[in-house]
Amino acid sequence: MKVKTKFVLFFFVLLLSVLCAQYIMGPPIVKMESPSPNSRSEIAPSEIIITFNEKIQLAQNSLEVIDFKGQAVTSNKAQISDDQQEIRLELPSFPMENTLFTITLSHRMMITL
């Protein structure tokens, strides 16, 4: 009887661990960024793309491109791919003459479970 109780308890803990693993794993990890961080270019990119290792759900205004004056470069909204692992923001054409731009990704994302 003791062996059966231990087996049931072990099975229950194992099942609980498997079911809760998706909640314990942590936030999504960035796999790829285009343009890459700290990159320099004479031509402005036409879009910003960030790819993650798992599905995400976008919060509104979660991806922005800011110029050196602190103003948003575009009012376009970021789009999420069909597989929900990629964020894409289309950019207008603008001059790149010794200008520094900052790309910010808000932490208001929600992981899709």
PDB file as gemmi writes it, atoms N, CA and C in Angstrom:
CRYST1    1.000    1.000    1.000  90.00  90.00  90.00 P 1                      
ATOM      1  N   MET A   1       0.819  -1.199   0.000  1.00  0.00           N  
ATOM      2  CA  MET A   1       0.000   0.000   0.000  1.00  0.00           C  
ATOM      3  C   MET A   1       0.857   1.254   0.000  1.00  0.00           C  
ATOM      4  N   LYS A   2       1.969   1.229   0.722  1.00  0.00           N  
ATOM      5  CA  LYS A   2       2.844   2.391   0.787  1.00  0.00           C  
ATOM      6  C   LYS A   2       3.425   2.727  -0.588  1.00  0.00           C  
ATOM      7  N   VAL A   3       3.766   1.714  -1.342  1.00  0.00           N  
ATOM      8  CA  VAL A   3       4.361   1.913  -2.665  1.00  0.00           C  
ATOM      9  C   VAL A   3       3.355   2.585  -3.590  1.00  0.00           C  
ATOM     10  N   LYS A   4       2.109   2.171  -3.535  1.00  0.00           N  
ATOM     11  CA  LYS A   4       1.070   2.753  -4.373  1.00  0.00           C  
ATOM     12  C   LYS A   4       0.854   4.225  -4.028  1.00  0.00           C  
ATOM     13  N   THR A   5       0.850   4.574  -2.763  1.00  0.00           N  
ATOM     14  CA  THR A   5       0.689   5.964  -2.333  1.00  0.00           C  
ATOM     15  C   THR A   5       1.852   6.822  -2.817  1.00  0.00           C  
ATOM     16  N   LYS A   6       3.069   6.297  -2.701  1.00  0.00           N  
ATOM     17  CA  LYS A   6       4.241   7.043  -3.172  1.00  0.00           C  
ATOM     18  C   LYS A   6       4.205   7.235  -4.680  1.00  0.00           C  
ATOM     19  N   PHE A   7       3.745   6.200  -5.405  1.00  0.00           N  
ATOM     20  CA  PHE A   7       3.639   6.294  -6.853  1.00  0.00           C  
ATOM     21  C   PHE A   7       2.624   7.359  -7.256  1.00  0.00           C  
ATOM     22  N   VAL A   8       1.472   7.368  -6.614  1.00  0.00           N  
ATOM     23  CA  VAL A   8       0.432   8.358  -6.910  1.00  0.00           C  
ATOM     24  C   VAL A   8       0.942   9.760  -6.595  1.00  0.00           C  
ATOM     25  N   LEU A   9       1.619   9.937  -5.481  1.00  0.00           N  
ATOM     26  CA  LEU A   9       2.173  11.231  -5.105  1.00  0.00           C  
ATOM     27  C   LEU A   9       3.233  11.677  -6.110  1.00  0.00           C  
ATOM     28  N   PHE A  10       4.117  10.753  -6.500  1.00  0.00           N  
ATOM     29  CA  PHE A  10       5.148  11.062  -7.490  1.00  0.00           C  
ATOM     30  C   PHE A  10       4.511  11.472  -8.814  1.00  0.00           C  
ATOM     31  N   PHE A  11       3.511  10.719  -9.264  1.00  0.00           N  
ATOM     32  CA  PHE A  11       2.831  11.016 -10.519  1.00  0.00           C  
ATOM     33  C   PHE A  11       2.142  12.383 -10.454  1.00  0.00           C  
ATOM     34  N   PHE A  12       1.510  12.693  -9.335  1.00  0.00           N  
ATOM     35  CA  PHE A  12       0.833  13.980  -9.162  1.00  0.00           C  
ATOM     36  C   PHE A  12       1.835  15.139  -9.235  1.00  0.00           C  
ATOM     37  N   VAL A  13       2.965  15.017  -8.554  1.00  0.00           N  
ATOM     38  CA  VAL A  13       3.994  16.064  -8.567  1.00  0.00           C  
ATOM     39  C   VAL A  13       4.570  16.222  -9.977  1.00  0.00           C  
ATOM     40  N   LEU A  14       4.791  15.123 -10.669  1.00  0.00           N  
ATOM     41  CA  LEU A  14       5.306  15.161 -12.031  1.00  0.00           C  
ATOM     42  C   LEU A  14       4.312  15.856 -12.960  1.00  0.00           C  
ATOM     43  N   LEU A  15       3.056  15.516 -12.866  1.00  0.00           N  
ATOM     44  CA  LEU A  15       2.011  16.129 -13.684  1.00  0.00           C  
ATOM     45  C   LEU A  15       1.905  17.625 -13.392  1.00  0.00           C  
ATOM     46  N   LEU A  16       1.932  17.987 -12.134  1.00  0.00           N  
ATOM     47  CA  LEU A  16       1.871  19.396 -11.747  1.00  0.00           C  
ATOM     48  C   LEU A  16       3.070  20.173 -12.294  1.00  0.00           C  
ATOM     49  N   SER A  17       4.245  19.581 -12.262  1.00  0.00           N  
ATOM     50  CA  SER A  17       5.460  20.219 -12.780  1.00  0.00           C  
ATOM     51  C   SER A  17       5.353  20.478 -14.274  1.00  0.00           C  
ATOM     52  N   VAL A  18       4.845  19.510 -15.008  1.00  0.00           N  
ATOM     53  CA  VAL A  18       4.696  19.655 -16.457  1.00  0.00           C  
ATOM     54  C   VAL A  18       3.672  20.739 -16.784  1.00  0.00           C  
ATOM     55  N   LEU A  19       2.570  20.752 -16.081  1.00  0.00           N  
ATOM     56  CA  LEU A  19       1.528  21.742 -16.343  1.00  0.00           C  
ATOM     57  C   LEU A  19       1.958  23.156 -15.978  1.00  0.00           C  
ATOM     58  N   CYS A  20       2.773  23.312 -14.961  1.00  0.00           N  
ATOM     59  CA  CYS A  20       3.184  24.636 -14.501  1.00  0.00           C  
ATOM     60  C   CYS A  20       4.478  25.127 -15.151  1.00  0.00           C  
ATOM     61  N   ALA A  21       5.158  24.284 -15.914  1.00  0.00           N  
ATOM     62  CA  ALA A  21       6.452  24.661 -16.500  1.00  0.00           C  
ATOM     63  C   ALA A  21       6.344  25.899 -17.366  1.00  0.00           C  
ATOM     64  N   GLN A  22       5.265  26.036 -18.133  1.00  0.00           N  
ATOM     65  CA  GLN A  22       5.124  27.193 -19.007  1.00  0.00           C  
ATOM     66  C   GLN A  22       5.016  28.503 -18.226  1.00  0.00           C  
ATOM     67  N   TYR A  23       4.557  28.471 -16.999  1.00  0.00           N  
ATOM     68  CA  TYR A  23       4.440  29.664 -16.174  1.00  0.00           C  
ATOM     69  C   TYR A  23       5.764  30.007 -15.484  1.00  0.00           C  
ATOM     70  N   ILE A  24       6.606  29.021 -15.295  1.00  0.00           N  
ATOM     71  CA  ILE A  24       7.846  29.188 -14.540  1.00  0.00           C  
ATOM     72  C   ILE A  24       9.014  29.592 -15.435  1.00  0.00           C  
ATOM     73  N   MET A  25       8.933  29.357 -16.731  1.00  0.00           N  
ATOM     74  CA  MET A  25      10.063  29.529 -17.632  1.00  0.00           C  
ATOM     75  C   MET A  25      10.542  30.969 -17.769  1.00  0.00           C  
ATOM     76  N   GLY A  26       9.737  31.959 -17.521  1.00  0.00           N  
ATOM     77  CA  GLY A  26      10.166  33.344 -17.589  1.00  0.00           C  
ATOM     78  C   GLY A  26       9.722  34.028 -18.863  1.00  0.00           C  
ATOM     79  N   PRO A  27      10.165  35.278 -19.046  1.00  0.00           N  
ATOM     80  CA  PRO A  27       9.732  36.074 -20.198  1.00  0.00           C  
ATOM     81  C   PRO A  27      10.360  35.578 -21.502  1.00  0.00           C  
ATOM     82  N   PRO A  28       9.788  35.978 -22.637  1.00  0.00           N  
ATOM     83  CA  PRO A  28      10.352  35.598 -23.928  1.00  0.00           C  
ATOM     84  C   PRO A  28      11.762  36.168 -24.098  1.00  0.00           C  
ATOM     85  N   ILE A  29      12.583  35.472 -24.856  1.00  0.00           N  
ATOM     86  CA  ILE A  29      13.960  35.894 -25.111  1.00  0.00           C  
ATOM     87  C   ILE A  29      14.070  36.343 -26.559  1.00  0.00           C  
ATOM     88  N   VAL A  30      14.750  37.454 -26.787  1.00  0.00           N  
ATOM     89  CA  VAL A  30      14.950  37.966 -28.140  1.00  0.00           C  
ATOM     90  C   VAL A  30      15.948  37.070 -28.864  1.00  0.00           C  
ATOM     91  N   LYS A  31      15.541  36.554 -30.036  1.00  0.00           N  
ATOM     92  CA  LYS A  31      16.415  35.704 -30.842  1.00  0.00           C  
ATOM     93  C   LYS A  31      17.148  36.519 -31.903  1.00  0.00           C  
ATOM     94  N   MET A  32      16.449  37.506 -32.500  1.00  0.00           N  
ATOM     95  CA  MET A  32      17.044  38.285 -33.576  1.00  0.00           C  
ATOM     96  C   MET A  32      16.481  39.699 -33.571  1.00  0.00           C  
ATOM     97  N   GLU A  33      17.336  40.662 -33.911  1.00  0.00           N  
ATOM     98  CA  GLU A  33      16.924  42.059 -34.022  1.00  0.00           C  
ATOM     99  C   GLU A  33      17.459  42.608 -35.338  1.00  0.00           C  
ATOM    100  N   SER A  34      16.609  43.324 -36.053  1.00  0.00           N  
ATOM    101  CA  SER A  34      17.040  43.958 -37.298  1.00  0.00           C  
ATOM    102  C   SER A  34      16.476  45.367 -37.338  1.00  0.00           C  
ATOM    103  N   PRO A  35      17.311  46.392 -37.403  1.00  0.00           N  
ATOM    104  CA  PRO A  35      18.770  46.348 -37.408  1.00  0.00           C  
ATOM    105  C   PRO A  35      19.302  45.883 -36.048  1.00  0.00           C  
ATOM    106  N   SER A  36      20.518  45.381 -36.068  1.00  0.00           N  
ATOM    107  CA  SER A  36      21.102  44.849 -34.839  1.00  0.00           C  
ATOM    108  C   SER A  36      21.444  45.975 -33.867  1.00  0.00           C  
ATOM    109  N   PRO A  37      21.500  45.682 -32.563  1.00  0.00           N  
ATOM    110  CA  PRO A  37      21.814  46.707 -31.555  1.00  0.00           C  
ATOM    111  C   PRO A  37      23.168  47.366 -31.827  1.00  0.00           C  
ATOM    112  N   ASN A  38      23.248  48.647 -31.569  1.00  0.00           N  
ATOM    113  CA  ASN A  38      24.465  49.454 -31.723  1.00  0.00           C  
ATOM    114  C   ASN A  38      24.995  49.483 -33.148  1.00  0.00           C  
ATOM    115  N   SER A  39      24.144  49.206 -34.125  1.00  0.00           N  
ATOM    116  CA  SER A  39      24.593  49.229 -35.520  1.00  0.00           C  
ATOM    117  C   SER A  39      24.581  50.662 -36.048  1.00  0.00           C  
ATOM    118  N   ARG A  40      25.369  50.868 -37.089  1.00  0.00           N  
ATOM    119  CA  ARG A  40      25.445  52.180 -37.741  1.00  0.00           C  
ATOM    120  C   ARG A  40      25.175  51.990 -39.218  1.00  0.00           C  
ATOM    121  N   SER A  41      24.469  52.946 -39.807  1.00  0.00           N  
ATOM    122  CA  SER A  41      24.141  52.860 -41.223  1.00  0.00           C  
ATOM    123  C   SER A  41      23.995  54.255 -41.797  1.00  0.00           C  
ATOM    124  N   GLU A  42      24.310  54.385 -43.073  1.00  0.00           N  
ATOM    125  CA  GLU A  42      24.118  55.669 -43.757  1.00  0.00           C  
ATOM    126  C   GLU A  42      22.733  55.750 -44.357  1.00  0.00           C  
ATOM    127  N   ILE A  43      22.053  54.609 -44.418  1.00  0.00           N  
ATOM    128  CA  ILE A  43      20.707  54.549 -44.980  1.00  0.00           C  
ATOM    129  C   ILE A  43      19.749  54.132 -43.862  1.00  0.00           C  
ATOM    130  N   ALA A  44      18.652  54.848 -43.746  1.00  0.00           N  
ATOM    131  CA  ALA A  44      17.670  54.524 -42.707  1.00  0.00           C  
ATOM    132  C   ALA A  44      16.993  53.195 -43.009  1.00  0.00           C  
ATOM    133  N   PRO A  45      16.758  52.371 -41.995  1.00  0.00           N  
ATOM    134  CA  PRO A  45      16.052  51.109 -42.226  1.00  0.00           C  
ATOM    135  C   PRO A  45      14.592  51.379 -42.585  1.00  0.00           C  
ATOM    136  N   SER A  46      14.002  50.495 -43.356  1.00  0.00           N  
ATOM    137  CA  SER A  46      12.594  50.659 -43.732  1.00  0.00           C  
ATOM    138  C   SER A  46      11.663  50.064 -42.681  1.00  0.00           C  
ATOM    139  N   GLU A  47      12.235  49.216 -41.814  1.00  0.00           N  
ATOM    140  CA  GLU A  47      11.432  48.601 -40.759  1.00  0.00           C  
ATOM    141  C   GLU A  47      12.331  48.096 -39.631  1.00  0.00           C  
ATOM    142  N   ILE A  48      11.718  47.891 -38.489  1.00  0.00           N  
ATOM    143  CA  ILE A  48      12.369  47.299 -37.326  1.00  0.00           C  
ATOM    144  C   ILE A  48      11.712  45.937 -37.127  1.00  0.00           C  
ATOM    145  N   ILE A  49      12.532  44.897 -36.940  1.00  0.00           N  
ATOM    146  CA  ILE A  49      11.997  43.552 -36.716  1.00  0.00           C  
ATOM    147  C   ILE A  49      12.673  42.961 -35.485  1.00  0.00           C  
ATOM    148  N   ILE A  50      11.876  42.430 -34.569  1.00  0.00           N  
ATOM    149  CA  ILE A  50      12.397  41.732 -33.386  1.00  0.00           C  
ATOM    150  C   ILE A  50      11.710  40.371 -33.321  1.00  0.00           C  
ATOM    151  N   THR A  51      12.527  39.308 -33.264  1.00  0.00           N  
ATOM    152  CA  THR A  51      12.017  37.942 -33.219  1.00  0.00           C  
ATOM    153  C   THR A  51      12.294  37.338 -31.844  1.00  0.00           C  
ATOM    154  N   PHE A  52      11.297  36.644 -31.296  1.00  0.00           N  
ATOM    155  CA  PHE A  52      11.395  36.048 -29.968  1.00  0.00           C  
ATOM    156  C   PHE A  52      11.400  34.524 -30.050  1.00  0.00           C  
ATOM    157  N   ASN A  53      11.762  33.881 -28.955  1.00  0.00           N  
ATOM    158  CA  ASN A  53      11.849  32.420 -28.904  1.00  0.00           C  
ATOM    159  C   ASN A  53      10.506  31.749 -28.633  1.00  0.00           C  
ATOM    160  N   GLU A  54       9.480  32.524 -28.317  1.00  0.00           N  
ATOM    161  CA  GLU A  54       8.164  31.957 -28.045  1.00  0.00           C  
ATOM    162  C   GLU A  54       7.092  32.964 -28.412  1.00  0.00           C  
ATOM    163  N   LYS A  55       5.851  32.534 -28.379  1.00  0.00           N  
ATOM    164  CA  LYS A  55       4.738  33.411 -28.730  1.00  0.00           C  
ATOM    165  C   LYS A  55       4.610  34.551 -27.730  1.00  0.00           C  
ATOM    166  N   ILE A  56       4.273  35.714 -28.259  1.00  0.00           N  
ATOM    167  CA  ILE A  56       4.026  36.880 -27.412  1.00  0.00           C  
ATOM    168  C   ILE A  56       2.726  37.538 -27.860  1.00  0.00           C  
ATOM    169  N   GLN A  57       2.225  38.427 -27.038  1.00  0.00           N  
ATOM    170  CA  GLN A  57       1.052  39.205 -27.384  1.00  0.00           C  
ATOM    171  C   GLN A  57       1.425  40.661 -27.191  1.00  0.00           C  
ATOM    172  N   LEU A  58       1.246  41.465 -28.227  1.00  0.00           N  
ATOM    173  CA  LEU A  58       1.652  42.864 -28.170  1.00  0.00           C  
ATOM    174  C   LEU A  58       0.722  43.713 -27.322  1.00  0.00           C  
ATOM    175  N   ALA A  59       1.318  44.572 -26.539  1.00  0.00           N  
ATOM    176  CA  ALA A  59       0.565  45.643 -25.897  1.00  0.00           C  
ATOM    177  C   ALA A  59       0.631  46.834 -26.855  1.00  0.00           C  
ATOM    178  N   GLN A  60      -0.332  47.707 -26.831  1.00  0.00           N  
ATOM    179  CA  GLN A  60      -0.317  48.855 -27.746  1.00  0.00           C  
ATOM    180  C   GLN A  60       0.890  49.734 -27.483  1.00  0.00           C  
ATOM    181  N   ASN A  61       1.422  50.321 -28.558  1.00  0.00           N  
ATOM    182  CA  ASN A  61       2.581  51.213 -28.499  1.00  0.00           C  
ATOM    183  C   ASN A  61       3.776  50.562 -27.809  1.00  0.00           C  
ATOM    184  N   SER A  62       3.983  49.284 -28.036  1.00  0.00           N  
ATOM    185  CA  SER A  62       5.064  48.602 -27.332  1.00  0.00           C  
ATOM    186  C   SER A  62       6.414  48.726 -28.029  1.00  0.00           C  
ATOM    187  N   LEU A  63       6.452  49.179 -29.275  1.00  0.00           N  
ATOM    188  CA  LEU A  63       7.706  49.342 -30.004  1.00  0.00           C  
ATOM    189  C   LEU A  63       7.735  50.746 -30.582  1.00  0.00           C  
ATOM    190  N   GLU A  64       8.760  51.522 -30.226  1.00  0.00           N  
ATOM    191  CA  GLU A  64       8.885  52.905 -30.680  1.00  0.00           C  
ATOM    192  C   GLU A  64      10.303  53.183 -31.146  1.00  0.00           C  
ATOM    193  N   VAL A  65      10.426  54.102 -32.089  1.00  0.00           N  
ATOM    194  CA  VAL A  65      11.730  54.600 -32.518  1.00  0.00           C  
ATOM    195  C   VAL A  65      11.756  56.081 -32.187  1.00  0.00           C  
ATOM    196  N   ILE A  66      12.730  56.482 -31.369  1.00  0.00           N  
ATOM    197  CA  ILE A  66      12.839  57.851 -30.863  1.00  0.00           C  
ATOM    198  C   ILE A  66      14.090  58.503 -31.446  1.00  0.00           C  
ATOM    199  N   ASP A  67      13.978  59.763 -31.878  1.00  0.00           N  
ATOM    200  CA  ASP A  67      15.159  60.470 -32.384  1.00  0.00           C  
ATOM    201  C   ASP A  67      15.912  61.149 -31.242  1.00  0.00           C  
ATOM    202  N   PHE A  68      16.988  61.843 -31.580  1.00  0.00           N  
ATOM    203  CA  PHE A  68      17.827  62.459 -30.554  1.00  0.00           C  
ATOM    204  C   PHE A  68      17.120  63.560 -29.775  1.00  0.00           C  
ATOM    205  N   LYS A  69      15.993  64.068 -30.287  1.00  0.00           N  
ATOM    206  CA  LYS A  69      15.217  65.098 -29.590  1.00  0.00           C  
ATOM    207  C   LYS A  69      14.168  64.485 -28.657  1.00  0.00           C  
ATOM    208  N   GLY A  70      14.084  63.149 -28.661  1.00  0.00           N  
ATOM    209  CA  GLY A  70      13.108  62.469 -27.809  1.00  0.00           C  
ATOM    210  C   GLY A  70      11.736  62.348 -28.434  1.00  0.00           C  
ATOM    211  N   GLN A  71      11.641  62.593 -29.747  1.00  0.00           N  
ATOM    212  CA  GLN A  71      10.354  62.529 -30.434  1.00  0.00           C  
ATOM    213  C   GLN A  71      10.240  61.234 -31.229  1.00  0.00           C  
ATOM    214  N   ALA A  72       9.042  60.697 -31.286  1.00  0.00           N  
ATOM    215  CA  ALA A  72       8.801  59.470 -32.055  1.00  0.00           C  
ATOM    216  C   ALA A  72       9.002  59.745 -33.539  1.00  0.00           C  
ATOM    217  N   VAL A  73       9.673  58.831 -34.226  1.00  0.00           N  
ATOM    218  CA  VAL A  73       9.958  58.971 -35.653  1.00  0.00           C  
ATOM    219  C   VAL A  73       8.725  58.651 -36.490  1.00  0.00           C  
ATOM    220  N   THR A  74       7.865  57.767 -35.985  1.00  0.00           N  
ATOM    221  CA  THR A  74       6.662  57.373 -36.711  1.00  0.00           C  
ATOM    222  C   THR A  74       5.493  57.182 -35.755  1.00  0.00           C  
ATOM    223  N   SER A  75       4.308  57.342 -36.294  1.00  0.00           N  
ATOM    224  CA  SER A  75       3.105  57.070 -35.496  1.00  0.00           C  
ATOM    225  C   SER A  75       2.540  55.688 -35.847  1.00  0.00           C  
ATOM    226  N   ASN A  76       3.239  54.965 -36.732  1.00  0.00           N  
ATOM    227  CA  ASN A  76       2.808  53.608 -37.093  1.00  0.00           C  
ATOM    228  C   ASN A  76       2.788  52.720 -35.851  1.00  0.00           C  
ATOM    229  N   LYS A  77       1.888  51.778 -35.847  1.00  0.00           N  
ATOM    230  CA  LYS A  77       1.785  50.806 -34.753  1.00  0.00           C  
ATOM    231  C   LYS A  77       2.536  49.540 -35.146  1.00  0.00           C  
ATOM    232  N   ALA A  78       3.182  48.928 -34.190  1.00  0.00           N  
ATOM    233  CA  ALA A  78       3.886  47.670 -34.428  1.00  0.00           C  
ATOM    234  C   ALA A  78       2.881  46.573 -34.736  1.00  0.00           C  
ATOM    235  N   GLN A  79       3.281  45.659 -35.614  1.00  0.00           N  
ATOM    236  CA  GLN A  79       2.444  44.533 -36.002  1.00  0.00           C  
ATOM    237  C   GLN A  79       3.097  43.251 -35.517  1.00  0.00           C  
ATOM    238  N   ILE A  80       2.276  42.270 -35.214  1.00  0.00           N  
ATOM    239  CA  ILE A  80       2.790  40.976 -34.772  1.00  0.00           C  
ATOM    240  C   ILE A  80       2.562  39.950 -35.881  1.00  0.00           C  
ATOM    241  N   SER A  81       3.508  39.040 -36.057  1.00  0.00           N  
ATOM    242  CA  SER A  81       3.412  38.040 -37.122  1.00  0.00           C  
ATOM    243  C   SER A  81       2.328  37.008 -36.811  1.00  0.00           C  
ATOM    244  N   ASP A  82       1.981  36.219 -37.825  1.00  0.00           N  
ATOM    245  CA  ASP A  82       0.950  35.197 -37.656  1.00  0.00           C  
ATOM    246  C   ASP A  82       1.333  34.146 -36.617  1.00  0.00           C  
ATOM    247  N   ASP A  83       2.638  33.827 -36.535  1.00  0.00           N  
ATOM    248  CA  ASP A  83       3.072  32.841 -35.540  1.00  0.00           C  
ATOM    249  C   ASP A  83       3.290  33.459 -34.156  1.00  0.00           C  
ATOM    250  N   GLN A  84       3.056  34.760 -34.030  1.00  0.00           N  
ATOM    251  CA  GLN A  84       3.139  35.526 -32.779  1.00  0.00           C  
ATOM    252  C   GLN A  84       4.526  35.493 -32.141  1.00  0.00           C  
ATOM    253  N   GLN A  85       5.564  35.380 -32.964  1.00  0.00           N  
ATOM    254  CA  GLN A  85       6.927  35.386 -32.439  1.00  0.00           C  
ATOM    255  C   GLN A  85       7.754  36.536 -32.995  1.00  0.00           C  
ATOM    256  N   GLU A  86       7.146  37.404 -33.796  1.00  0.00           N  
ATOM    257  CA  GLU A  86       7.899  38.490 -34.418  1.00  0.00           C  
ATOM    258  C   GLU A  86       7.111  39.791 -34.358  1.00  0.00           C  
ATOM    259  N   ILE A  87       7.804  40.873 -33.978  1.00  0.00           N  
ATOM    260  CA  ILE A  87       7.223  42.209 -33.974  1.00  0.00           C  
ATOM    261  C   ILE A  87       7.874  42.985 -35.110  1.00  0.00           C  
ATOM    262  N   ARG A  88       7.048  43.720 -35.878  1.00  0.00           N  
ATOM    263  CA  ARG A  88       7.551  44.476 -37.024  1.00  0.00           C  
ATOM    264  C   ARG A  88       6.961  45.889 -36.983  1.00  0.00           C  
ATOM    265  N   LEU A  89       7.815  46.890 -37.166  1.00  0.00           N  
ATOM    266  CA  LEU A  89       7.379  48.278 -37.211  1.00  0.00           C  
ATOM    267  C   LEU A  89       7.918  48.914 -38.478  1.00  0.00           C  
ATOM    268  N   GLU A  90       7.020  49.325 -39.369  1.00  0.00           N  
ATOM    269  CA  GLU A  90       7.429  49.987 -40.600  1.00  0.00           C  
ATOM    270  C   GLU A  90       7.787  51.433 -40.300  1.00  0.00           C  
ATOM    271  N   LEU A  91       8.875  51.902 -40.936  1.00  0.00           N  
ATOM    272  CA  LEU A  91       9.363  53.258 -40.716  1.00  0.00           C  
ATOM    273  C   LEU A  91       9.263  54.092 -41.985  1.00  0.00           C  
ATOM    274  N   PRO A  92       8.985  55.390 -41.849  1.00  0.00           N  
ATOM    275  CA  PRO A  92       9.020  56.267 -43.022  1.00  0.00           C  
ATOM    276  C   PRO A  92      10.477  56.543 -43.386  1.00  0.00           C  
ATOM    277  N   SER A  93      10.711  57.025 -44.582  1.00  0.00           N  
ATOM    278  CA  SER A  93      12.086  57.399 -44.932  1.00  0.00           C  
ATOM    279  C   SER A  93      12.412  58.737 -44.266  1.00  0.00           C  
ATOM    280  N   PHE A  94      13.627  58.852 -43.761  1.00  0.00           N  
ATOM    281  CA  PHE A  94      14.065  60.073 -43.091  1.00  0.00           C  
ATOM    282  C   PHE A  94      15.576  60.185 -43.225  1.00  0.00           C  
ATOM    283  N   PRO A  95      16.118  61.402 -43.116  1.00  0.00           N  
ATOM    284  CA  PRO A  95      17.571  61.591 -43.262  1.00  0.00           C  
ATOM    285  C   PRO A  95      18.326  60.970 -42.091  1.00  0.00           C  
ATOM    286  N   MET A  96      19.526  60.470 -42.382  1.00  0.00           N  
ATOM    287  CA  MET A  96      20.322  59.802 -41.354  1.00  0.00           C  
ATOM    288  C   MET A  96      21.606  60.567 -41.019  1.00  0.00           C  
ATOM    289  N   GLU A  97      21.689  61.815 -41.325  1.00  0.00           N  
ATOM    290  CA  GLU A  97      22.906  62.602 -41.146  1.00  0.00           C  
ATOM    291  C   GLU A  97      23.317  62.700 -39.684  1.00  0.00           C  
ATOM    292  N   ASN A  98      24.270  61.863 -39.264  1.00  0.00           N  
ATOM    293  CA  ASN A  98      24.798  61.861 -37.894  1.00  0.00           C  
ATOM    294  C   ASN A  98      23.697  61.929 -36.839  1.00  0.00           C  
ATOM    295  N   THR A  99      22.656  61.181 -37.046  1.00  0.00           N  
ATOM    296  CA  THR A  99      21.528  61.192 -36.125  1.00  0.00           C  
ATOM    297  C   THR A  99      21.491  59.888 -35.346  1.00  0.00           C  
ATOM    298  N   LEU A 100      21.215  59.995 -34.064  1.00  0.00           N  
ATOM    299  CA  LEU A 100      21.120  58.828 -33.198  1.00  0.00           C  
ATOM    300  C   LEU A 100      19.649  58.521 -32.961  1.00  0.00           C  
ATOM    301  N   PHE A 101      19.271  57.258 -33.159  1.00  0.00           N  
ATOM    302  CA  PHE A 101      17.909  56.819 -32.915  1.00  0.00           C  
ATOM    303  C   PHE A 101      17.924  55.734 -31.857  1.00  0.00           C  
ATOM    304  N   THR A 102      16.901  55.726 -31.034  1.00  0.00           N  
ATOM    305  CA  THR A 102      16.766  54.715 -29.991  1.00  0.00           C  
ATOM    306  C   THR A 102      15.499  53.921 -30.247  1.00  0.00           C  
ATOM    307  N   ILE A 103      15.622  52.610 -30.205  1.00  0.00           N  
ATOM    308  CA  ILE A 103      14.468  51.735 -30.363  1.00  0.00           C  
ATOM    309  C   ILE A 103      14.099  51.231 -28.980  1.00  0.00           C  
ATOM    310  N   THR A 104      12.870  51.466 -28.580  1.00  0.00           N  
ATOM    311  CA  THR A 104      12.432  51.008 -27.261  1.00  0.00           C  
ATOM    312  C   THR A 104      11.343  49.954 -27.409  1.00  0.00           C  
ATOM    313  N   LEU A 105      11.466  48.910 -26.640  1.00  0.00           N  
ATOM    314  CA  LEU A 105      10.473  47.850 -26.596  1.00  0.00           C  
ATOM    315  C   LEU A 105       9.906  47.829 -25.194  1.00  0.00           C  
ATOM    316  N   SER A 106       8.633  48.108 -25.093  1.00  0.00           N  
ATOM    317  CA  SER A 106       7.976  48.187 -23.790  1.00  0.00           C  
ATOM    318  C   SER A 106       7.909  46.823 -23.134  1.00  0.00           C  
ATOM    319  N   HIS A 107       7.963  46.800 -21.819  1.00  0.00           N  
ATOM    320  CA  HIS A 107       7.849  45.561 -21.058  1.00  0.00           C  
ATOM    321  C   HIS A 107       6.390  45.240 -20.733  1.00  0.00           C  
ATOM    322  N   ARG A 108       5.477  45.887 -21.430  1.00  0.00           N  
ATOM    323  CA  ARG A 108       4.071  45.627 -21.177  1.00  0.00           C  
ATOM    324  C   ARG A 108       3.547  44.496 -22.060  1.00  0.00           C  
ATOM    325  N   MET A 109       4.427  43.625 -22.487  1.00  0.00           N  
ATOM    326  CA  MET A 109       4.001  42.491 -23.297  1.00  0.00           C  
ATOM    327  C   MET A 109       3.426  41.407 -22.411  1.00  0.00           C  
ATOM    328  N   MET A 110       2.553  40.620 -22.990  1.00  0.00           N  
ATOM    329  CA  MET A 110       1.989  39.500 -22.275  1.00  0.00           C  
ATOM    330  C   MET A 110       2.375  38.231 -23.015  1.00  0.00           C  
ATOM    331  N   ILE A 111       2.795  37.226 -22.299  1.00  0.00           N  
ATOM    332  CA  ILE A 111       3.131  35.940 -22.912  1.00  0.00           C  
ATOM    333  C   ILE A 111       1.834  35.180 -23.181  1.00  0.00           C  
ATOM    334  N   THR A 112       1.718  34.650 -24.376  1.00  0.00           N  
ATOM    335  CA  THR A 112       0.560  33.833 -24.695  1.00  0.00           C  
ATOM    336  C   THR A 112       0.816  32.414 -24.248  1.00  0.00           C  
ATOM    337  N   LEU A 113      -0.039  31.906 -23.390  1.00  0.00           N  
ATOM    338  CA  LEU A 113       0.143  30.547 -22.864  1.00  0.00           C  
ATOM    339  C   LEU A 113      -0.854  29.607 -23.475  1.00  0.00           C  
TER     340      LEU A 113                                                      
END                                                                             
